[in-house]
Amino acid sequence: MSDTEDVPAGRALGLARALAAGRFGLGPGVALRGSAFLGRYALEQVLNQLWVRADLPLRTDGRPTTRSRLLVLGELHPEIATPMNRAWQGLSRACHLHAYELTPTVGEIRYLLGLVEEVLVSTRMPSAHDKPGREVPGTGEAVPRVAVAARRGERTA
């Protein structure tokens, strides 16, 4: 992969979860902050895709900030605006190291990554014929069982 290629949001989220689980042997503070950075990156990738789909320019003279783009997203996609805002703000806060703040806990990071996954699943919109474990075209990620059941109107345990 070249330096100019973007990492897919699903892959970044998977790496964030692996970091939070301690799979790379880093210290807890470093792993959780790294996980927060990757989770926020995944969320911003989704935001960029939604922005392009809405035919809005990514870069202008004023270059909209992520915060302002999240406000516009609330009007375009109100169903995902709340989890996306909550996840972005929480992950942004977790990315910054301040001497007077505690490192985020594993539970906090997992909750925020769960919100990112909720947004990813909502924006992928798997079709009714998708089967759990089957790859979502163009993402390299498997369709979660919950997403398939929700799309079909089924309940999951």
Residue frames as a rotation matrix with the C-alpha (Angstrom) as fourth column:
MET 1
0.590 0.807 0.000 0.00
0.807 -0.590 0.000 0.00
0.000 0.000 -1.000 0.00
SER 2
-0.277 -0.694 0.664 1.41
0.645 -0.647 -0.407 3.39
0.712 0.316 0.627 -0.94
ASP 3
-0.828 -0.142 -0.543 1.53
0.528 -0.524 -0.668 6.40
-0.190 -0.840 0.508 1.34
THR 4
-0.866 0.489 -0.103 -1.28
-0.498 -0.825 0.266 8.09
0.045 0.282 0.958 -0.57
GLU 5
-0.395 0.752 -0.528 -3.78
0.056 0.593 0.803 5.23
0.917 0.288 -0.277 -0.27
ASP 6
-0.155 0.449 0.880 -6.39
-0.937 -0.348 0.013 5.37
0.312 -0.823 0.474 2.47
VAL 7
-0.997 -0.054 -0.058 -6.85
-0.025 0.909 -0.417 2.48
0.075 -0.414 -0.907 4.84
PRO 8
-0.275 0.960 -0.058 -10.48
0.095 0.087 0.992 1.29
0.957 0.267 -0.115 4.66
ALA 9
-0.097 0.332 0.938 -12.56
-0.846 -0.524 0.099 2.30
0.525 -0.784 0.332 7.66
GLY 10
0.869 0.486 -0.091 -13.37
-0.386 0.782 0.490 -1.32
0.309 -0.391 0.867 8.53
ARG 11
0.370 -0.826 -0.424 -9.70
0.535 0.563 -0.630 -2.28
0.760 0.006 0.650 8.59
ALA 12
-0.474 -0.520 0.711 -8.81
-0.221 -0.711 -0.667 0.72
0.853 -0.473 0.222 10.76
LEU 13
0.313 0.678 0.665 -11.60
-0.874 -0.068 0.480 -0.24
0.371 -0.732 0.572 13.17
GLY 14
0.878 -0.028 -0.478 -10.32
0.094 0.989 0.114 -3.83
0.470 -0.145 0.871 13.31
LEU 15
-0.124 -0.990 -0.066 -6.82
0.468 0.000 -0.884 -2.60
0.875 -0.140 0.464 14.14
ALA 16
-0.303 0.097 0.948 -8.26
-0.644 -0.754 -0.128 -0.25
0.702 -0.650 0.291 16.78
ARG 17
0.748 0.635 0.192 -10.06
-0.590 0.505 0.630 -3.16
0.303 -0.585 0.753 18.43
ALA 18
0.609 -0.603 -0.515 -6.89
0.479 0.797 -0.368 -5.28
0.632 -0.023 0.774 18.33
LEU 19
-0.418 -0.762 0.495 -4.90
0.051 -0.563 -0.825 -2.48
0.907 -0.319 0.274 19.96
ALA 20
0.018 0.522 0.853 -7.54
-0.867 -0.417 0.273 -2.02
0.498 -0.744 0.445 22.67
ALA 21
0.922 0.338 -0.190 -7.43
-0.236 0.878 0.416 -5.77
0.308 -0.338 0.889 23.33
GLY 22
0.494 -0.806 0.326 -3.67
-0.675 -0.119 0.728 -5.55
-0.548 -0.580 -0.603 23.92
ARG 23
0.919 -0.044 0.392 -2.67
0.224 0.877 -0.426 -7.79
-0.325 0.479 0.815 21.01
PHE 24
0.690 -0.676 0.258 0.47
0.133 -0.232 -0.964 -5.82
0.711 0.699 -0.070 20.13
GLY 25
0.303 -0.593 -0.746 2.14
0.921 0.385 0.068 -5.83
0.247 -0.707 0.663 23.54
LEU 26
-0.360 -0.365 0.859 2.16
0.169 -0.931 -0.324 -2.06
0.917 0.028 0.397 23.96
GLY 27
-0.955 0.042 -0.293 1.58
0.283 -0.163 -0.945 -0.43
-0.088 -0.986 0.144 27.30
PRO 28
-0.194 0.981 -0.004 -2.08
0.933 0.183 -0.308 0.18
-0.302 -0.064 -0.951 28.15
GLY 29
0.159 0.252 -0.955 -1.88
0.145 -0.962 -0.230 3.98
-0.977 -0.102 -0.189 27.76
VAL 30
-0.661 -0.495 -0.564 -0.17
-0.491 -0.283 0.824 3.82
-0.567 0.822 -0.056 24.37
ALA 31
-0.900 0.334 0.280 -2.45
0.432 0.765 0.477 1.03
-0.055 0.550 -0.833 23.12
LEU 32
-0.020 0.975 -0.223 -5.64
0.857 -0.098 -0.507 2.82
-0.516 -0.201 -0.833 24.15
ARG 33
0.077 0.000 -0.997 -4.58
-0.212 -0.977 -0.017 6.15
-0.974 0.213 -0.075 22.67
GLY 34
-0.873 -0.422 -0.246 -3.52
-0.347 0.181 0.920 4.42
-0.344 0.889 -0.304 19.46
SER 35
-0.636 0.726 0.260 -6.86
0.753 0.659 0.002 2.65
-0.170 0.197 -0.966 19.43
ALA 36
0.208 0.703 -0.680 -8.62
0.460 -0.684 -0.567 6.01
-0.863 -0.194 -0.466 19.81
PHE 37
-0.354 -0.415 -0.838 -6.63
-0.514 -0.663 0.545 7.48
-0.781 0.624 0.022 16.91
LEU 38
-0.998 -0.040 0.050 -7.50
0.015 0.612 0.791 4.55
-0.062 0.790 -0.610 14.65
GLY 39
-0.319 0.948 -0.016 -11.17
0.867 0.285 -0.409 4.64
-0.383 -0.145 -0.913 15.68
ARG 40
0.194 0.349 -0.917 -11.37
0.047 -0.937 -0.347 8.35
-0.980 0.024 -0.198 14.95
TYR 41
-0.717 -0.506 -0.479 -9.63
-0.478 -0.143 0.866 7.79
-0.507 0.851 -0.140 11.60
ALA 42
-0.832 0.459 0.311 -12.23
0.548 0.763 0.343 5.15
-0.080 0.456 -0.887 10.68
LEU 43
0.084 0.906 -0.414 -15.04
0.741 -0.335 -0.583 7.53
-0.667 -0.258 -0.699 11.61
GLU 44
-0.013 -0.163 -0.987 -13.52
-0.331 -0.930 0.158 10.34
-0.944 0.328 -0.042 9.55
GLN 45
-0.958 -0.282 0.048 -13.21
-0.074 0.406 0.911 7.97
-0.276 0.869 -0.410 6.57
VAL 46
-0.378 0.903 0.203 -16.95
0.907 0.405 -0.113 7.29
-0.184 0.141 -0.973 6.78
LEU 47
0.270 0.456 -0.848 -17.64
0.343 -0.869 -0.357 11.02
-0.900 -0.194 -0.391 7.11
ASN 48
-0.547 -0.542 -0.637 -15.54
-0.430 -0.471 0.770 11.69
-0.718 0.696 0.024 3.99
GLN 49
-0.922 0.233 0.308 -17.47
0.383 0.660 0.647 9.04
-0.052 0.714 -0.698 2.04
LEU 50
0.013 0.985 -0.171 -20.83
0.921 -0.079 -0.381 10.48
-0.389 -0.153 -0.908 3.13
TRP 51
0.058 -0.086 -0.995 -19.61
-0.007 -0.996 0.086 13.97
-0.998 0.002 -0.059 2.28
VAL 52
-0.858 -0.428 -0.284 -18.57
-0.301 -0.028 0.953 12.91
-0.416 0.903 -0.105 -1.23
ARG 53
-0.668 0.681 0.301 -21.87
0.742 0.638 0.205 11.02
-0.052 0.360 -0.931 -1.75
ALA 54
0.285 0.788 -0.546 -23.73
0.704 -0.558 -0.440 14.22
-0.651 -0.259 -0.713 -0.89
ASP 55
0.258 -0.295 0.920 -21.66
0.879 -0.324 -0.350 15.94
0.401 0.899 0.176 -3.61
LEU 56
0.997 -0.055 -0.053 -20.15
-0.021 -0.863 0.505 18.41
-0.074 -0.502 -0.862 -1.16
PRO 57
0.474 -0.880 -0.026 -16.54
-0.211 -0.085 -0.974 19.51
0.855 0.467 -0.226 -1.65
LEU 58
0.595 -0.361 -0.718 -13.99
0.766 0.526 0.369 18.02
0.245 -0.770 0.590 0.73
ARG 59
-0.337 -0.771 -0.540 -11.69
0.813 -0.528 0.246 21.01
-0.474 -0.356 0.805 0.36
THR 60
0.634 0.446 0.631 -12.63
0.668 -0.728 -0.156 24.59
0.390 0.521 -0.760 -0.19
ASP 61
-0.094 -0.665 0.741 -10.96
0.016 -0.745 -0.667 27.89
0.995 -0.051 0.081 0.61
GLY 62
0.176 0.264 0.948 -12.60
-0.884 -0.382 0.270 27.75
0.433 -0.886 0.166 4.05
ARG 63
-0.513 -0.371 -0.774 -11.94
-0.208 0.929 -0.307 23.99
0.833 0.004 -0.554 4.38
PRO 64
0.445 0.799 0.405 -14.74
-0.613 -0.058 0.788 22.83
0.653 -0.599 0.464 6.66
THR 65
-0.564 -0.605 0.562 -13.67
-0.819 0.325 -0.473 21.35
0.103 -0.727 -0.678 9.96
THR 66
-0.809 0.264 -0.525 -14.75
0.214 0.964 0.155 17.89
0.547 0.013 -0.837 11.03
ARG 67
-0.736 0.542 -0.406 -16.95
0.417 -0.109 -0.902 19.45
-0.534 -0.833 -0.146 13.69
SER 68
-0.401 0.610 -0.683 -18.78
-0.654 -0.713 -0.253 21.61
-0.641 0.345 0.685 11.14
ARG 69
-0.611 0.170 -0.773 -19.14
-0.619 0.507 0.600 18.68
0.494 0.845 -0.204 8.74
LEU 70
-0.881 0.317 -0.351 -20.67
0.453 0.781 -0.430 16.63
0.137 -0.538 -0.832 11.57
LEU 71
-0.552 0.706 -0.443 -23.27
-0.095 -0.581 -0.808 19.39
-0.828 -0.404 0.388 12.01
VAL 72
-0.336 0.392 -0.856 -24.18
-0.938 -0.223 0.266 19.19
-0.086 0.892 0.443 8.32
LEU 73
-0.852 -0.035 -0.522 -24.29
-0.153 0.971 0.183 15.40
0.500 0.236 -0.833 8.58
GLY 74
-0.819 0.571 -0.062 -27.01
0.195 0.175 -0.965 15.78
-0.540 -0.802 -0.255 11.20
GLU 75
-0.084 0.786 -0.612 -29.23
-0.674 -0.498 -0.546 17.27
-0.734 0.366 0.572 8.52
LEU 76
-0.231 -0.082 -0.969 -28.25
-0.929 0.315 0.195 14.79
0.290 0.945 -0.149 5.79
HIS 77
-0.195 0.069 -0.978 -28.27
0.032 0.997 0.064 11.60
0.980 -0.019 -0.196 7.89
PRO 78
0.031 0.231 0.972 -30.04
-0.864 -0.483 0.142 12.22
0.503 -0.844 0.185 11.20
GLU 79
0.892 0.396 -0.217 -30.20
-0.266 0.849 0.456 8.49
0.364 -0.349 0.863 11.96
ILE 80
0.479 -0.782 -0.399 -26.42
0.782 0.586 -0.211 8.26
0.399 -0.211 0.892 12.45
ALA 81
0.241 -0.399 0.885 -25.63
-0.066 -0.916 -0.396 11.81
0.968 0.037 -0.247 13.55
THR 82
0.749 0.105 0.654 -25.90
-0.627 -0.207 0.751 11.14
0.214 -0.973 -0.089 17.30
PRO 83
0.859 -0.481 0.176 -23.65
0.323 0.776 0.542 8.04
-0.397 -0.408 0.822 17.49
MET 84
0.389 -0.748 0.538 -21.19
0.765 -0.064 -0.641 9.62
0.514 0.661 0.547 15.06
ASN 85
0.378 -0.204 0.903 -20.95
-0.312 -0.946 -0.083 12.85
0.872 -0.250 -0.422 17.08
ARG 86
0.876 0.002 0.482 -20.65
-0.474 0.186 0.861 11.00
-0.088 -0.983 0.164 20.38
ALA 87
0.753 -0.623 0.215 -17.95
0.618 0.780 0.098 8.69
-0.228 0.059 0.972 19.02
TRP 88
0.317 -0.669 0.672 -15.95
0.564 -0.436 -0.701 11.46
0.762 0.601 0.239 17.35
GLN 89
0.475 -0.104 0.874 -15.99
-0.534 -0.823 0.193 13.71
0.699 -0.558 -0.447 20.40
GLY 90
0.908 -0.103 0.407 -15.12
-0.307 0.497 0.811 10.86
-0.286 -0.861 0.420 22.79
LEU 91
0.648 -0.698 0.304 -12.33
0.758 0.630 -0.169 9.53
-0.073 0.340 0.938 20.59
SER 92
0.358 -0.509 0.783 -10.94
0.224 -0.767 -0.601 13.03
0.907 0.390 -0.161 20.02
ARG 93
0.665 -0.067 0.744 -10.82
-0.685 -0.452 0.571 13.60
0.298 -0.890 -0.346 23.75
ALA 94
0.883 -0.305 0.356 -9.11
0.052 0.818 0.572 10.21
-0.466 -0.487 0.739 24.23
CYS 95
0.654 -0.650 0.388 -6.46
0.629 0.181 -0.756 11.07
0.421 0.738 0.527 21.60
HIS 96
0.297 -0.517 0.803 -5.09
-0.222 -0.855 -0.469 14.00
0.929 -0.039 -0.369 23.56
LEU 97
0.080 -0.399 -0.913 -2.77
0.852 0.503 -0.145 13.57
0.517 -0.767 0.380 26.51
HIS 98
0.288 0.025 0.957 -3.20
-0.340 -0.932 0.127 16.06
0.895 -0.362 -0.260 29.34
ALA 99
-0.714 -0.687 -0.137 -1.36
-0.086 0.279 -0.956 15.87
0.695 -0.671 -0.258 32.64
TYR 100
-0.753 0.456 0.474 -4.57
-0.627 -0.282 -0.726 16.49
-0.198 -0.844 0.499 34.57
GLU 101
0.332 0.905 -0.266 -6.69
-0.942 0.332 -0.048 13.81
0.045 0.267 0.963 32.86
LEU 102
-0.045 -0.258 0.965 -6.74
-0.367 0.903 0.224 10.08
-0.929 -0.344 -0.135 33.29
THR 103
-0.903 -0.231 -0.361 -6.10
-0.425 0.374 0.824 7.77
-0.056 0.898 -0.436 30.36
PRO 104
0.072 0.980 -0.187 -9.40
-0.971 0.112 0.212 6.47
0.228 0.166 0.959 28.99
THR 105
-0.179 -0.063 0.982 -10.37
-0.565 0.823 -0.050 3.02
-0.805 -0.564 -0.182 30.24
VAL 106
-0.979 -0.145 0.140 -10.62
0.001 0.691 0.723 -0.07
-0.202 0.708 -0.677 28.06
GLY 107
-0.311 0.944 0.114 -14.40
0.803 0.325 -0.499 -0.03
-0.508 -0.063 -0.859 28.59
GLU 108
0.246 0.372 -0.895 -14.68
-0.063 -0.915 -0.397 3.59
-0.967 0.155 -0.202 27.40
ILE 109
-0.554 -0.537 -0.636 -12.65
-0.675 -0.157 0.721 2.90
-0.487 0.829 -0.275 24.28
ARG 110
-0.914 0.252 0.319 -14.62
0.353 0.882 0.314 -0.28
-0.203 0.399 -0.894 23.51
TYR 111
0.042 0.967 -0.251 -17.89
0.604 -0.225 -0.765 1.64
-0.796 -0.119 -0.593 23.89
LEU 112
0.156 -0.029 -0.987 -16.69
-0.478 -0.877 -0.049 4.35
-0.865 0.479 -0.151 21.50
LEU 113
-0.840 -0.479 -0.255 -15.43
-0.468 0.401 0.787 1.76
-0.275 0.781 -0.561 19.00
GLY 114
-0.584 0.728 0.358 -18.84
0.654 0.684 -0.324 0.11
-0.480 0.045 -0.876 19.23
LEU 115
0.338 0.675 -0.656 -20.41
0.101 -0.719 -0.688 3.42
-0.936 0.166 -0.311 18.18
VAL 116
-0.331 -0.538 -0.775 -17.99
-0.762 -0.332 0.556 3.57
-0.557 0.775 -0.300 15.24
GLU 117
-0.962 0.000 0.273 -19.03
0.121 0.897 0.425 0.05
-0.245 0.441 -0.863 14.25
GLU 118
-0.090 0.995 -0.034 -22.70
0.603 0.028 -0.797 1.06
-0.792 -0.092 -0.603 14.50
VAL 119
0.281 0.121 -0.952 -22.03
-0.466 -0.850 -0.246 3.93
-0.839 0.512 -0.183 12.09
LEU 120
-0.714 -0.618 -0.329 -20.09
-0.604 0.306 0.736 1.66
-0.354 0.724 -0.592 9.72
VAL 121
-0.760 0.495 0.421 -22.88
0.515 0.854 -0.075 -0.91
-0.397 0.160 -0.904 9.65
SER 122
0.189 0.896 -0.402 -25.50
0.378 -0.444 -0.812 1.82
-0.906 0.002 -0.423 9.13
THR 123
0.184 -0.154 -0.971 -23.66
-0.671 -0.741 -0.010 3.35
-0.718 0.654 -0.240 6.20
ARG 124
-0.862 -0.505 0.045 -22.83
-0.336 0.636 0.695 0.05
-0.379 0.584 -0.718 4.46
MET 125
0.047 0.995 -0.092 -26.46
-0.878 -0.003 -0.479 -1.02
-0.477 0.103 0.873 4.31
PRO 126
-0.907 -0.354 0.226 -26.00
-0.230 0.869 0.438 -4.74
-0.352 0.345 -0.870 3.65
SER 127
-0.381 0.800 -0.464 -28.71
-0.805 -0.040 0.591 -6.12
0.454 0.599 0.660 1.40
ALA 128
0.390 0.680 0.621 -31.28
-0.887 0.458 0.056 -8.73
-0.247 -0.573 0.782 2.45
HIS 129
0.915 -0.034 -0.402 -29.43
-0.154 0.891 -0.427 -11.47
0.373 0.453 0.810 0.52
ASP 130
-0.066 -0.979 0.193 -26.16
-0.667 -0.101 -0.738 -10.90
0.742 -0.177 -0.647 2.39
LYS 131
0.706 0.190 -0.682 -25.18
0.280 0.810 0.515 -13.71
0.651 -0.555 0.519 4.71
PRO 132
0.864 -0.437 0.248 -23.27
-0.435 -0.402 0.806 -13.23
-0.253 -0.805 -0.537 7.96
GLY 133
0.252 -0.876 0.411 -19.56
0.161 0.457 0.875 -13.67
-0.954 -0.155 0.256 7.33
ARG 134
0.388 -0.074 0.919 -19.87
0.918 0.112 -0.379 -12.84
-0.074 0.991 0.111 3.63
GLU 135
-0.601 -0.734 -0.315 -17.65
0.692 -0.676 0.255 -9.98
-0.400 -0.064 0.914 2.50
VAL 136
0.560 0.667 -0.492 -19.25
0.312 -0.719 -0.621 -6.59
-0.768 0.194 -0.611 1.89
PRO 137
0.498 -0.389 0.775 -18.14
0.858 0.089 -0.506 -5.70
0.127 0.917 0.378 -1.66
GLY 138
0.357 -0.461 0.812 -15.26
0.249 -0.791 -0.559 -3.25
0.900 0.402 -0.168 -1.77
THR 139
0.671 -0.050 0.740 -14.59
-0.635 -0.554 0.539 -3.27
0.383 -0.831 -0.403 1.97
GLY 140
-0.303 -0.785 -0.541 -12.71
-0.289 0.617 -0.732 -6.47
0.908 -0.065 -0.414 2.72
GLU 141
-0.789 0.099 0.607 -14.90
-0.609 0.008 -0.793 -6.82
-0.083 -0.995 0.054 5.81
ALA 142
-0.823 0.524 -0.220 -17.44
0.470 0.845 0.255 -9.49
0.319 0.106 -0.942 6.70
VAL 143
-0.204 0.856 0.474 -21.11
-0.344 -0.516 0.784 -8.65
0.916 -0.003 0.400 7.12
PRO 144
-0.912 -0.106 0.396 -21.97
-0.409 0.189 -0.893 -8.76
0.020 -0.976 -0.215 10.83
ARG 145
-0.722 0.667 -0.184 -24.85
0.639 0.745 0.194 -11.10
0.267 0.022 -0.964 11.82
VAL 146
-0.325 0.601 -0.730 -26.61
0.578 -0.484 -0.656 -8.22
-0.748 -0.636 -0.190 13.58
ALA 147
-0.625 0.043 -0.779 -26.60
-0.473 -0.815 0.334 -6.07
-0.621 0.577 0.530 10.44
VAL 148
-0.907 0.298 -0.298 -28.15
-0.106 0.523 0.846 -8.84
0.408 0.799 -0.442 8.33
ALA 149
-0.514 0.743 -0.428 -30.86
0.857 0.461 -0.229 -9.50
0.027 -0.485 -0.874 10.91
ALA 150
-0.364 0.357 -0.860 -31.65
0.248 -0.853 -0.459 -5.80
-0.898 -0.381 0.222 11.27
ARG 151
-0.813 0.007 -0.583 -31.89
-0.527 -0.435 0.730 -5.38
-0.248 0.900 0.357 7.51
ARG 152
-0.764 0.526 -0.373 -34.34
0.146 0.704 0.695 -8.31
0.628 0.477 -0.615 7.32
GLY 153
-0.065 0.766 0.640 -36.36
-0.693 -0.496 0.523 -7.01
0.718 -0.410 0.563 10.27
GLU 154
0.377 0.138 -0.916 -35.38
0.353 0.893 0.280 -9.92
0.856 -0.429 0.288 12.53
ARG 155
0.799 -0.143 0.584 -34.53
-0.580 -0.436 0.688 -9.73
0.156 -0.889 -0.431 16.21
THR 156
0.029 -0.826 -0.563 -31.17
-0.053 0.561 -0.826 -10.85
0.998 0.053 -0.027 17.53
ALA 157
0.684 0.228 -0.693 -30.46
0.595 0.377 0.710 -12.19
0.423 -0.898 0.122 20.98
